[in-house]
Amino acid sequence: MNNFVNNLIKPASIVTLILTCVFSFGQTDPGIDTEFDFTPATPNAASLGSYGSFPVDLSNGAVNVNIPIYTFSNGDLSVPISMSYRTTGLRVNQTETWLGLGWDLNAGGVITRSVMGLADEEVLNKNSGLVQYPEITGMGTWETDEYIRQNLNHRTIDPQNDEFSYNFLGYSGKFLHDHKGALVTIPKVNLKIERYLDNIGEGEIIITTPDGVKHYFGGTYIEKSRMNSAPGGTNCLPAASVFQVTAYYLYKIEHPTGSTITFEYTPTGYYAYDYGIQRKEERRYFTDDSQNKCGSCRDLIISKCRSIMEVELGQKLSKIVSHLGSVEFDIEGGSRLQKLTDMRVLDESEEIKKMYNFSYLDIDPGSFTNEYTEDVPNRYFLENFSEIDPINQEPIKTHSFNYYSPEEIAPRFSFAQDHWGLFNGKDNLDILPDSDHYLFLQSSASADRSVDFDFAVKGSLKSITYPTGGSTDFYYESNSVYGSYFTDITTDLVLDGVLNTTVTEPVNSAKAQSVNIQLKLTKTASNGGTFHDTRFYLKDAATGDIYFQRNLEEMLPEDNSIIEYHSVVIPGVPLEAEIVTSNGNDVIPSIAFTYVSELEENFADQYIGGIRIQKMVQNPNSDAQEMIKTYTYEEFGTNRSSGHQRFIPHYLSDYFRYTECQCGDNENPSCLDIDRCDMMVLNGNSTRTLMNSKGSHVTYENVTISYGENAENGKEEVTFKIMDDGLARIEHGNEILEAPLSNFGWGNGLELNRKLYKKDESGFSVLKETTNVYSPDPRALDVSKNLSIRRKFDPWITRKFYMTCDDNNRNKTLNIYKCSASHPHEWKYGQFSTENEPIQCTATGADNELVTYLPHPCKNESNGTTVHAEYITLQVDVAEYQRISEWFYKSQTIEELYDDAGNVMTVTHNYDYDKPEHLQLTRYTMTAADGSQTTEYHYYPQDFSRGLTQYNIAALQDGNFVRPIRSEKMINGNFSSGSLLKYNELGQPIEKYDYRNSAAVSRSYETDIQSTYVPSNFELAMEWQYDTNNKPSQMNKPNGKPVTFIWGFNGSFPVAKIENATIDEAATGLTDMNPSGNLSEVDEQLLRSSGALANAIVTTYQYDPIYGIISQIDTNGNKTEYNYDDMGRLKSIVDHEGNILQQNTYNYGSQDN
């Protein structure tokens, strides 16, 4: 039996196999396969077939659970429908998806937009172009100040690009268009992105993948939303003025050959839901009244806000459609709480072929509530997912999901959250954290935001039970990092006064702290009078500033002693305690308190937010032994965590704001003063993001995987690359903690080294070591610079500064790339990340040019002339952040294999990428242990001249076909084999050439092959013809026998293969060359009895479009049948005599790392 029947898992792969079998190479085992083979596909055999096979993202400790549901196919296209779960822990404020808490339904795709500053289209339409970003060399230069002023005062410049995140059919990432309109993708990828949005952001985005398939987003399937503040809050931000388009849903995928799959959505209309809570406490920390002349500065500002997400137009997926049938989704609810309950697969006659049901566990959290949790809906978890028999409506296979104490989770917006937002079980009365800053030591802020694993794990996935009866159990532990922490060392201060003397004692305060001071006067004599003037102080030892002062001025004769207690906040600076007494005081005064005098630094593992996998246990529900893997995250050879945490939680920020006001008694309207308010802010949420650009807050450098409870079956040690994102660079003023990070961490989490060990009586010994090298390549580097700006004057204050004109500044300008034509513009943004294409107006009569937007005030002035401009340096905080499109790749892999004696064999793989035009592998070299070398060269459409019209190069480049045209293989420097394809305009091969030369020929990679398509030593080896549905209809080898294909199901499945006959000869034996289903009995007989096909070998196939091939009849009329179990998996293959050719038993799949 051909191995293709055993391995191919979905009908849509048939055409893929026909068209791609001519090349077979890859980085792990490159090679060129020039043999052609064809056998119809088996069904979707792997769907729901390998249970428990879940990869672990080792660098983050997260299990990526993915359960296939169904793959919807149409010819060359397929849409895998699955559900996924990532085991990092549930956040308190996390919202449910269509599948409940933690699960995601993968079916189709979406592009979401983050509007940064102004919407891109707003400034584009105001200016008929894009103002170019100036080189920021510091504030106080005219071009920088004017650029910022135009943004803040006139809203005609946007220093921040909107960011689009895409997720569809295995592709995910981010893109933006920079200040020139050029496409920037993160990471650098081979996607063609066409953005056709109108002046309010509506329209469509088309993404073409490297196989030429187009994916259409938006159109009528968009989502509009805005943020608002709920009524009843204090000091809350106003609502956004307009609804912005924030999501574009995938509505069609289209293959170059014409196959399509469409997606339909049901609009939800307007709805709103609670999005988050914001708490802030602002305290004025510089209280000099000379800076608060008008009294506009407040000493305390408290903000209590609840934000609301308003959705003006929402969408929910209802149907996926092709000419072969459809998939329908029943999603309950019209607002945020939408729940998938049922899914149905229908054929082209709308008969239900498959049904699925999803049931949920409904939870009403009753603990850890507050004023914000009162109206929060119940939480729900996916409990069961079942395939239902469409006939009797009974479950035929069920997945069940268990969670850790789901009934004990906290409600959304509970204050019981750790720093990372996970449940910590603390009875907090607020979300504002406890702070050791002296301004907040006596504040009401006191939330315990520490990590508590026992609560953080609640609601996380505990186990999955599969239809086979097997299960996977998940065990977790808290994330950790190794680092320092400080222990308070305290000192008890007791200072007694001396009559008529000033006494002092140093107070070495190690940090800002609150101390409880006891003041005491004890009588030593009684003369019938009173006792006067005892003074107590706490002073700054350096400046003399007083932090505490108390005068006890009299003591009554009947008093033997006086004791007072005071709670005082002291800073972390050297202080002095002082007692001053005067003559005649017959008392002993004393001051006593305990304070932190030293911080002792300690080092240990510390828990941080989130959970990581500690162990997975697979129970196969059979005679097979359970499989156990444990994961440890310590630095190799130590017991210290190898975790790297980019940012620690940070709740404090400060700012100062200027306010212009009328001075004096308002009698002189022209008299203006400026108040400066210096404020320290304690925020309820970390002011800095705790996640890196890849969505994780911790990366582990070393991870050990142990096979078996005690590594009795061996272990692996894996090392990962650590790279951090960077904070926005301060260009002026205070740090803007909320500014986006610069995504410098392109290589974070890449696997650098892996060692495989076996265990024997003497311990562990290395079997194999693999080392990877990754290289960033600056040839395709794109950087989009952006400014985060915070204004400090309210309202804006005009100030002038003067400058002298010279040859340097007279020629300075702010420039704009615009269309100067007076017509409705039609904008075309850059479409390829490998080209630096600026935005273009494509309307008739367009006049695109780079022109002056604003000239320098010295323009047309002579040298030495003094001019003025508006000065804004004191009025803003400015930070620059970057969006980096980094091209990087694995450039080398070294494999070292060890035998029992410790001898090593080394194999080296080198990967070269010579052409930034297509970002693809061009040279691969494998050096074996004996020194022999195998080298491969690969060439792509982007390597050739567009002028080669006879080879359709322009069409292939424009259609984003990034597949090999020519591949060559050398052994020890001599040409061994090679293949070359000529494609038609649809990207289908029409001719194949093979290297034909038996002599040893030395060859190197050709860096310039623009005009040479078919080298002289290549000969024609194969030709293809296609029918009206663009399906392969005939293959011809020179001087060989033709092979003809007949396609059924409207071109979706080959129903006959006829060897040694042309398509015209085959047509004489058929009444229908394009059957809508399987061959009719009449055509089956005609094919086998036609005189024109007397010398042909005829093989026919029958299909169920839902499952795949169900039978095959060879040229002798012998029938082979493919049988399936109730779960839709291939059970057996039986020949015409009833012999079982293949029988599959499905047990329990092995798990990946």
N, C-alpha and C positions, 0 to 999 in steps of 0.2 A: 504494500500500500504506500502510495507516495506520501512523503512526510508532510507535504503541504496540507493534506487532508487532516492530519493529526494536529497541526499547529495553528492553522489559520482560524481565527475565532469569530469573524463577523463577515457577513455577505458583502459589505461595502469594500472589503479588502481585495476582492477579485480583480477589479480593474487596476488597483494599485499594484498588485503583484505583476500583472501583465506588463505594466509600463515601467516598473522600476527594477524588475529582475535583472536587467542588463547591467546594472551597477550594484554592487553590494560592498560597502566599505564603511568603516567607522573608526573612531579613535581607539577603541579598545582592541580591535582585531581587524585592521584595515585589510582590504583585498579587493580584487576585481573578479566578479563572477560573470562570465560572458556566455553562459549556457542559458537557454530559454526553456522554461518548463511551465506547464499550465495544468491545473486540476481545479474543479469548482470548489467553492468554500464549504467548510463545515459550518454549523450554526454558531450562534453566540455561546459557545460551549463554556467559556470561562466566566460568564456572568453569574455572580453569586456562587461561584464554584470553589474558590480557594479561600477558605475561612480562616481568619486569624492572621492573615498576611499583612501586617501593618508596619510600615517603616517608621523609624524613630529619627527625628531631627536631633542627632546626638549633641550638636553644639548648643542646643537650647533645652534638651531633655524632654522634648514634646513628642508624643505619639501622634502620628497623622493617620487617623482612622478613616478609611474610605470604603464604602460598601456600594458596589454597582447595583443599580436597579434595572435599567434597560438601556439598550443602545438603539436609537431610532435612526434608520438608514434610508438613503435614497441614492442608489447608484454610487457615485464617487464620494458622496457626502455622508457623514454620520454625526449624530449628536449623542454622546454618552450622557446618560442621566444617572446620577449617583448622589449619595449623601456622605458628608464628611464631618469629622469632629477632631478638634485639636485639644490635647489634654494639658492645658496650661492653667486651669482653674477658672472659676466663674467670678466675674466682678459684680459687686453689689448692684451697680447701676446698669448692668448689662441688660439689653432687651432681647426678647425672644425673636427668632426668625420664623419662617413658615414651618419649621420642624421643631420649634421649641428652643429651650435654652441650650446653647453650645453647638447645635447641629446646623449645617448649611445644606441647602438643596442646590446641586450643581446641574443646571438645565438651561443652557443658553448663555446669556452673558449681559453685561451692562458696562457702560462707561460713566463714572461719576465725576463731577467737577467740583473743585474747591475754588471759589471765587476769592482771590487774594487781592485785597484792596478794591479797586474798581474792576468791574467786568471788562474783559479784553475788548469786547465789541463796543463798549461805551466810548472809550477814547479813540478807537479806530474810526468810528463814524463821526465823532466830533472833528477830527483832524484830517479825515480822508487819507489816513496813513498812520505810521508808527514813528513816534519821536525816538531817536536813537539814544541809548543809554550812555551817559558820559563816563569817562574814566575817572573814578573817584580817587582823588589824590589827597583828600582832606577837606574839611569844611573851611569856608572863608574864601574859596575860589568862586568866581562869578558863575561858571557853568554848573557847578554843583549846587550852589545856593539857588540859582534860578530854576534849575530842574526841580528841586524840592518845593520851591515856592509855587510853581505852576501846578504841582500836584495838590498841595494843601489849599491854596487860595482859589484856583480856577478849575480844578478837577479836569484838566486837559492832558495830564501826563499820568501814566500809571507805572510806578517803579517796580511793580510786582506782577509777574506772569501768572495767569490762572493755571491750575494744575489739574490734569485729567488722569484718573486711574482706571485702567481697563482690566477686566477679568472675563474671559470667554474661552471655552473649549481648549483648555490647557495653556492658554496664554494669559499672563498677568504682568503688570508693570505700570509705569507712569509715563506720561508725555506732556510736553508743553510746547508752546511756540514762543521763542525768545523775542527780544525787543526789535529784532529785524523781521520777525515772522518766520524764522527758520525752525524746522522741527528738531526738538531735543527729546530723545527717549531715554528712560532710566529703567533698566540698564540699556546699553547700546544694543539694538536689535534690528533685524532685517524686516521691518514692517513698513508698508506704505500706508500713510495715514492722510486721508483727504478730509478736510474740515470745511463744511459748507453750512455756516451758521449765519443767521440774519442779525439785524441790529438789536435784537433782544435775546440773542443766544439760542433761538430755535432753529431747527434744520436737522441736518444729518451729518454723521461722521462715518466714513467708510474706511475700514482697515483691511488691507490685502496682505495675507500671510505669504511666506516664501514659496508656497505651492501655487500661488496665483488665485486662491480662493478669496472672494470678497465677502466681508461681513458688514452689514448695514445696521447702524445704530441711530435711534432717534426717530425722525419723521414725526408721526403723530404719537409715538410712544415715548414721551418725555415725562420728566417729573419736575415740578416747580415747588420750591420751598423757601422759607425764611425763618429766622429766629426771632422770638418775641419774649417779653417778660410777663409772667403771670400777674394778675392784679393782686394788690395787697403787699407787694414787696417794698423795700426801702432802699433808696439810692441804686436803682437798677438801670441798666442800659435801655434806651428806647428801642422799639422794634425797627428792624430793617425796613426801609421805605418801600421796597418793591420785592416781589417774588422773583427769584433767580432760577434759571434752569440748572438743576444740580444732578440730573441723571438722564442718560440716553440709553434706552433698552435695545438689545439686539432684536431686530425684526425680520432679518433675512440673511441667509448665507447662500452664496451662488458660486458654483464651480465654473471654470472657464468653458467647460463642455456644455453648459446649459442646465445642469441639475440644480434644483433649488430646494431649500427647506425654509419654511417661514414660521414665525412666532407671532401668536396673537395674545393680546392683553385686554383685560377688562379695566376700564378707568374706575378709580375709587372716588373721584370727586374730592372736595375739600375735607380735611380732617386735621386735628391737632392732638399732640400728646406731650406729656411731660418729658423733657429732655435731660435736665440736670438741675442741680442746686449750686448756687454760688454764695459763699459767705466770705466776708472780708471785714477786718477791723483795722482802721487807719488811725494812727496817732501822730500828732505833731511832735517832732523831736528837736526842733530848734525854736525856742519860744521867745526870742528877742522881739519885743514889741516894735522896735524900730523897723522891722521887716513886715509888720502887720499894721501899717498905719491906718488902713481903712477898715480893719477888723474883718476882712473876708476869710481869714484862715480859721478853720475850726480845729479844736484840740482833739476831737474824737469824731470819727465818721464810721458808722456801722452799716454794713450792707447785708441784707437778707433777701435773696432773690431765688426765684424758681423760673428756669427758662423753659420755653415751650417751642417745639418745632411745629410750625404750621406748614401743611402740605396743601397747596392749592390744586394740584393735579397729580394724583398718584396712579400707579399701574400695578396690576397683579397678573401673573402669567396664567393664561387659560388654556392655550392650545399650541401644539407644535404640529405642522402640517406638511405633507408632501403628496404627490400623486399616488403613492403606495398606501397611504393611510394617515393616521394622526395619533397623537397622544393628548389626552385631555386631563386637566387638573381641576379638582374641586378645592377651592381655597375659601374657607369661611372667614367672614369679617371684612368690613370695608375700611377699617382704619389701620393703625399700626399693628394691632393684635390680629394678624392674619394667620390662619392655621390650615396647612394642607391636610385634608382628610382622606381623599381618594384620588387615584390616578388610573386611567384606562388607556389601553392600546387598542386602536381600531384599525381594521384593514380598509382597502379602498371602497368597499361596499358599506362601510360604517358598522360592520359586525365587530362586537367586542371580542378580542382575542386574548387579552390579558387584563387582569385587574389587580390593583394594589390598594391596601388600606393602611392608614396610619392612625394609631390611637395614642392617647396622651394621659399622663398623670397630672392632675390639677392640684396645685398647692396653694393654700391660703396662709402665708406667713403671719404668725400672730405675735412674734416677739421682736424686740429691738425696733419698736416703732417710734415715730415722732410726728410733728405737725405736717411734714411733707409726705408721709407714707399713707395718710388717711384714705386718699382716693386712688391709690395705686392698684391696678388690677392684680388678680392672682397670677402666680407663676405657673408655667407648665413645662413638662418634660416629655420627650418622645419615649413611650413605654414599649410599643410593639409596632413592627412593620411587617405586614403579611402580604403574600401574593394570594389572591382569591381565585378559586375556580369560577370562571364566568358562567358555567352551567348551573351548578348547585349552590353557588355563593358561599362555599365553605373554604376556610384557609387551607392551602396546600403546602405552604412553607412560611415560617415565621421567624423573624429575628426579635429577640427580647433584650431590653436594655435595663440594667440596674444602676443605681447611683448611690453615692455615699450620703445617707441621711437627707434626702431631698426635702423632707417635711420640716427640717430644722434650718433651712436657709433664711436669710434676712430678706425683708421686702426691699424693693428698689428705694433708693434715697435714705436708707437707714444710715445712722451715724456710726454704726459698728463696722468701720472700714479701716484697713491698714493703709499705709502710704501709697500702695499701688492699686487701691480700690477693692481688694478682696475682703471678704468677711473675716472679722477677727474676734467677734463675740464680746466686745467691750461695751459696757453700759455707758456710752458717751452721751452727754447732753447737748453736744454740738459737734460740728465737723471740724471746727478750728482746732488745730493741734496745740498741745502743750508747747510753750516756747520758753527758752532760757534768755531771750533778749530782755533787757531790763525794762523796756517800755511795756512789756506784756506779762511781766511776772505777776502782776496783780490783776490781770485781765480775767474775764470770764472764760477765756479760751483754755481748755484743759483736756481736749480729746486725746485719748490714748490711741495712737495710730500704729502701734507696734504689730508685728507679724505673729499670728497664732495659727500654726498648721492645722490643729484639731478643728478649727472652724473654717479655714481657707479651703479645705478639701471637701467640705459639704457641697453636695449638688454635682460633684464631678463624676464622670463615668466610672463605674466600678466593674462592670462585667458585661459581656455580650454573649448571649446564647444563640446559637445558629440553628438553622433548620435541620442540620445533621444531628443535633443534640450536643455537639461539642460547644466549648465556650472558651473565652479569653478573659482572664482576670487581670485587673490593673491595680498595682500598688504604687503609692506615691510618697514623696517626701518634700520638704520645703526646699526651695532654692537657697543657695548660700554663696557667700564670698568670704575670702580670707582677708582680714584687715584689722585695723586698730580700733579700739574703743577706750574710753577713759573712765576710771573709777575715781569718785570723789574722796579725797582725804581731808578730813575736817580738823579744825583747831578750836579748842574752847578758850575764848578770851575772857579773862576776869581782870578788871582794872579798878583798883581802889584809889580814891582821891586822898590828898594830903592837905591839911589845913593851910589856907592862904598860899596855895601852890598850884601850878599847872602841871599835870602829869599826862604823859602820852604813852601810847603803845602802838607799834606798827600792826596794821591789818593787811596781810598779803592776800588780797582777794584774787582767786584764780579765775573767776568767771562772774558774769552778771548773775546775781542771785538775790533771793529774798531771805532776810534774816529776822529772827524774833529777838528783839533787844529787851533785856531786863534792866531797868533803872531802879536803884535802891538807895534810900537815905536811912541811916540808923543813928538814933540819938545816943550821945555819949555823956551828956550832962544836962542838968535842968536848972536854969537860973530864973525860971518863971517867965522868960521872954520868948521871942520867936527867933527862928534861924533862917537867914536870908541867903539868896543868890548862889545857887549851885548850878553850873552850866555843863551840859554834856554835848559833845560834837563827834561827828564822823566826817573827816575832811579828806579831800584828794591830797595825797602826800606831796605831789609835785606842784599843783596849781593853787591849792588852798580852797578850791571849790567845796562848798558845804553840801553834804548829802543828807545829814540829819543834825538837828539842833533841838535841844530841850532845856529850858530854864525852869528849875524848881525854886520858886522864890520864897516860899515860907512853909514853915512846919509848925503846927499847933502844939502847945505845951503838952496836951494830953496824948499826942501821937508818939509812940516809941519808934515807929518806922513807917516809911512810905515805900510802896513798890508799884512801879508802872511797867506796862508791857507795850511795845511798839513793833509793828511789822514794817520793815524798811527794805527798799530795793537799793542794792549797791552795785556799782559796775565792777567789771573785772580788771581793776587797776590797783596799784598800791595805795592804801588809805592809812589814816591815822585816827585812832580813838583818843579822845582828849576829855579830861575833867578839869574844870577851873573852879576853885573855891576861893572865898574871900575871908578876911579877918573876922573872927567872932563867931564862926560857924562851929558849933559843938556837935558836929555830925560826921559820920563816915559815909561818903558817897561811893557808889560802885556802879560800874556798867559791865554787863556780862552778855555774851551771845556766842553761838557756835556758827562757824562759817567754813566754807570750802576754801582751803588754803593751797591745795595742790591737786593737780589732775595727773593721776598715774596712768600712763599709756600701757595698754595690754593688747595682745594680738591673739585672735582666735577666729574660728569660723562664725560668721554672723548670718542669721536668716534674713532673707529679703523676700519680697512679694512673689506670689505665684508658686506653682508646684511643678515638680519634675518627676518623670517616671523612675521608680526605684526597682520595680520587678514586673515582668509579665509572665503569666502562667497560662499555657494552652492545654486544655483538657480535651483530647480528641474524641471522647465517648466511644472508644473502641479498645482493642487489645493493645494499641500502641501506648507507649509510655508518655506521660505528660511532659511537655517541653517547658523549661524554665530558663529565662534570661534575667540576669540582674545587671544593674547599671550603677557604677560609682563614678564620681566626678572630681576625685582628688588629683592633685599633682602627682605624677608617677613617683613612687617611692616615698611618699609622705602621707600624712593624714590631713593635709590642708586642702581646702576647696580650691579648684582651679578656675572658679568663676570670675569673670570680669564684669563689673557694673559700671556703665558709662556715666550715669548721673545719679547722685543721691537726692532724695526728696528735699526740696527747697521751698519754704513757704514764705520767706521774708523778701520783700522788695522795698525799694525806696524811690521816691521821686520828689521833685520840687516843681511847683507850678506857679507861673506868674499870672496875676490878675490886675488889669488896669482899672483904676477907680478914681473918682474925683476926690481931691484932697481937701483938707480943712473943713470949713463949715458949709461947703458947697456954694459960697457966695461968688466965687470966681470960677465960672464954668470951664475956663481954659486951663485951670490948674489941675494937673493929673499926677497921681502917684501910682506906684506899682507895689503891690503886695507880693511877697515871696513866701509860699507855704511849703515847708519841708516836712514831708510825711513819710513815716515808716508804715508798711502795710503787712499785716499778717493775713495770708490767704488760706482759704479752706482746702484748696487743691494745690498741688505742687506747681509753682510758677514755671518750672522747667519741665519739658516733657521728659518722662522717664523711659521712653521707648526710643530705640534707634530707628533709622530710616527703613530697616528691615522688619520692624514691628516687634522687637524683643528688647528686654531691659537687662538681660544677662546672657553672656556667651561663655561656654566652658572651653578652656584650652585643651584639657586632657579628659578623656572619658574611657573607662574600662568596661567592656562587655564581657560578662562571665556566662559561660554556657553550663547550666546546671546550678543548683543551689550554692555549691561551693566551688564552682569552676572546674568540676571534675571532668567536664568534656572540653576543657580548654578555655581560652579567653582571647580577646583582642584589645589592644591599646591604640587609641586614635587621638591624634593631635590636630587641632584646628587653628586656623589663622585668626588673629585678633586685630581688628582695625576699628577705630572709633570715628563717629561723626564729629563734627566740630561746631562750636557755638558761633553764632553770628558775630562778625567782627565789628567792634565798636568804632564807628567813624567819628562820632561826636556825642558828648553828653554822657548820660548815665547808660548803664547796660539795660537793654530791653530783654528781660528774661523770657518773654513770651515769643520772641522772634524765632522763626523756623531754624532748624539746624541745617548746616551745610553737609551734604551727604558724601563725606570723605571715605566712609567705610565700605568701599566697593568689595573688599575681599573678606569681610568679616564672616567667619563661620566656614570658610573653605577648608576642605580636608587636606592637610599637609603630609601626614604620615599615618600609616596603619601597620601594626605588627600583629601577626597571628601566632599564638602560642599553643603548643600541646602540653598536656600534663601527664607526667609519668611518676614513677616512684621517687625520682630524685628532684622533682619539682617541675618548673616550667622551662621549656626550651622553644626558641623561635623557629617557626616553620617558614614564614614568609614575611618580608617587610616591603612595603610600597611607599615611595616618596613622590610627592607631586610638587611641581614648581608652576606658579602662576605669574603671568607677566601682564602689566598694564601697557597699553600701546598708545602713545600720544598722537599717532597719525590720525586717529578718528575721535580725538577728545573734543567734546563740546562743553562749554561752560556758560550758563546763563546766570548773570549777576542780578541781584534784586536788593531793594532797600526796604527795610522795615523802619517806619518813621512814627515818632510819637511827639505831638506838639505839646509845648509847655506853657504857651501863652493862651489865655482865654479872656476876651477874644484876641485875635491876631493883632499884634502891635507893629506898626510900620516904623522902621528905623532905617536910616540911610548911612551908607559908608561911601567914602570918596576914594577914587583911584586915579592914577596918572596914566594917560594913554601912551603906549609904545608899540613897537612893531610886533611884539609878542601877543598883546591882548587885542589889538585892532582887528585881527583876523579870526578871533575865536567866535564860534557859533554853536548853537544847539541845532542839530540837523534832524530832518524828518524824511523818511522814505515814504513817498505818497504818490497818489494819482492826481495829477493836476487837471484832468479833464472834468468838465462840468456835466456829469451824467450820473445816473444811479450806478453805484459801484458794485461789481461782483468780485469778491476777494478770493484769491487762491493762496492759501498758506503753503509753506514748504511741506513737501510730502515724503521725503526720504531723509532719514537721520544720517545717511552717509554723504549727503550733499548739503551744502550751506545755502539753500535756496531762500531768498527773502520773499516776503509777501508780494503778491502781484494783483493788480486789478485786471481782470480778464474781459471786462465789458468792451463792446465795440468802441473803438476810438480811445482806448486807455492810453494814458501818458504817464508811465511809471518812472520816477526819477528821485534822486537824492537831492533835496534842496534845503535852504536855510529855514529853520523854524523860528528862531529868534537870534538876532545879531547881538554882539557885545555892544554895550553903550558907547564904546570907543569907535565903533564902525563909523566911517566917514569923518572922524575927528583927526586932527593932526597930533603928532607926537608932542607930549608935554601938556596937552589939554587935561584939565581935571573934570571928571564926570562923577556922578553918584549912581548907586544902585541900592536896592533894598537889602538890608542886612538881616539874616535870619539865624545866625549861628547860635545865639543865646536862646532861641525860641523852640528848638527841637532836640530830641534825642534821635540819633541815626545809627542803624546797624546794617551791615551788608552781609547777606547770606548767598550761597551759591547752590545752583542745581547743576550737578555734574553728570554728564553722560560719558561714562568711562568704558572704553573698549578693553576688555581683559580676557585672557584665555589661558587654558592649561598649556604650557609650552614644553613640559617634560614630565615623564613618569619613569621612575627607576624601580624595577622589581628585583628583589634579592630572594632567592630560594635556597633554603638550607637543608642539607641531608642530615642523617642521624649522627654523622661524624663532625658536623659543624662546618663542612665545606659549603661554600656559597657559589651559586651561579647567578650572574647578573644579566638582566635584559633591560635595555634602555629604549624608551620610546620618545622621540622628539617630534613636536608638532609646530609647524611654521604657518604663519598667516601673512602672506606677502601683500595682499590687496585689501586696503581699507574700503575699496569700492563695494565689496560684498561681504566682508567680515568672515569669510569661510576658510576652512582648512585648505591650504594649497599644497603643502608638502608634509609627508609623514615618513619618518625613518625609524626602523626598528633595528637595533644592533643586538644580535643574539650573544649568548654566553661565549660562543666560539669566535666571535669577532665578525661574523658574516652580517651583511646588511641587506635589508629589504626596504626599498624606497618607493613611495607613491606620489604622483603629481596629479593635481586636480585643477581643472579650468571651468569657468562658469560664464554665463551669458555676459556678465558685466566686464569680463576680460576682453571682449571682442568689440570691434568697431560697429557702431550703429549703421554704418554704410553697407554692411553685408546683408543687403535686403533679401538676397536669395536664401539666406539662412534665418530670416525673421528675427534678427538680433534686436532691433528696435522694439518689436512687439513683445518679446520676452522680457526686455528690461522694463518697459512701461508696465507690463503686467505683473512685475515683481516676482518673476520666476528665478529663484535662487537655487538651482539644482545643477549638478555637474553636466557639462557638455562633453568633456574629454577627461579620461582617467588613464594613467600610464603606470606601469609597475616595472621597477628595476631590481635586479638581484646582483649585489656586489658591483654596481655601477653599470651593468649591461641591461639593455632593454629586454624585458621578459614578456610582457603582454600589454595590451592597451585596447580601449574601446572608446568610441566617439558616437554621439547621437546628433542627428539633425531633427529639430522640432518644428512643428507647424505653429501658426499664430496662437493656437490655444494651449501650447505647451505640451503637446503630445508628440512622442517620437514617431517620425515617419521614415527615417533611415538610420541604420546602425552600421558603423564601420569598425573593423577589428584590425589590429596590427598584424601584418603578414610579412615576416622576415625572419628566417631561421638563423641568419648570421648574428654574431654578437655585436651589438651596437651600443656605444656609450652615449648617455643622454643626461642632460641636466634640465632643471626647471627653466622654462622660457618666460622671462619677465615681460616680454612684449610679443603678443600673438594677435594683435589687433586685426590684422588682415589675412591671417592664415588660419582657415577653419579646418580643412581636411589635409593633414600632412601627406606627402607623397607615398609614405610606407604604410598607409591605411587603405584597406579595401572594403568594399560594400559587403556586408554580411547578412543584413536583414532589411526588409521593407514592410511598412504597415499601411493598410488602407482602413478608412473609417466610414461608417454608414451615416445616414441622415441624422441619427441621434448622437453622433460623435462617439460611437462605440467602436472598438476594433472589430473589423469585419473580415480582414484577411491579412495573413502574414506570408511573406515570401522570402525564401533563401535563394541566392543565386544558384542556379542549376539544382535546386532542391524542390521538394514537394510543398505546394502551398497548403496552408492551414486556414480554414474558414470557420467563423463563429456566427451563430444565429442568436440574437438577443431577444428575450421575452420580458414581460412585465414592464413594457414601455422603456426598454433599454436598461433595465436594472440588473438582470441576471442573464448569463449565457445559458441557453437551453440546449444548444447542440454545438459540438466540435466536429468538423469534417476535415479529415486529413487527406491530402492528395486530390483536392478539388478546389476550384476557384469559387468566388461568390456567385458568379454568373451560372456556373454549373450547378451549384447548390440551389439556386432559385428555381431551376426546372423541376426540382423535387419537392417544392413547397407551395402551398396555396397562400400562405401568409408569412412574409419575411420579417414581420414585426409583431409577433403575437402579444396580446395584452397580458397573457399569463404563461402557463406551461404550454408546450406543444400539444396540439390536439392529437387524438388517436389517428386521425386521417393523415396529418402531416408526419407523424411518427412512422407510419407505414410507408408513405410516399418516399421519405428519405431513404428507407432501407430497400425499396424496390425500384428506385429510379435507375434507368439505364445509364444516364449521364454520370451516376455515382457508383457504377459497377466496380470500379477499382479504388473507391474511397473507403476510408476507415471512419465509420460514423459512431459517435458516442453522444448519447442524449442524457439530459439531466432534468430532474423535477425538483421544485422548491415549494416550501411553505415560507412566504416572505418574512414571517415572524421568527422562524427558527433557522431557515437556511435550506441546504440540500436535503432531500428526503430519499432520493433514489438516483441510480446511475445505471444506464443500460449500454453495454459495450456493443461493438460491431457485430457480434455473434448473437445478440439478443439476450445475453445473460444479464440479469438484474442484480445489482447490489443495493441493499437497503440500509438506511441510517436511522437508528431508533433512539428515542429520547426518553428520559425519565420525566416525572411530574414537575421537576424543577427546570425543565427545558435544557438539560445538559445531555450531550451525546453519551448514550449508554452502550450501544454496540453497533458494529457494522457486520452485516450478514450477507454472504454471497448467495448465488442463485440456488445452491444446493443446501442451503440452511446452515452452512459452516460459519462459525463465528470467527471473523477475520480480526476483529479488535473488540475488546470489552474494557470499559472504563469503570473503575470503582473509585468513588469520591469519598475520601476520608477528610483529613484535616490539614489544611495548607500550612507550610512552615512560614514563620514570620521573618521579616527582614529586620535589619538594624533599625 
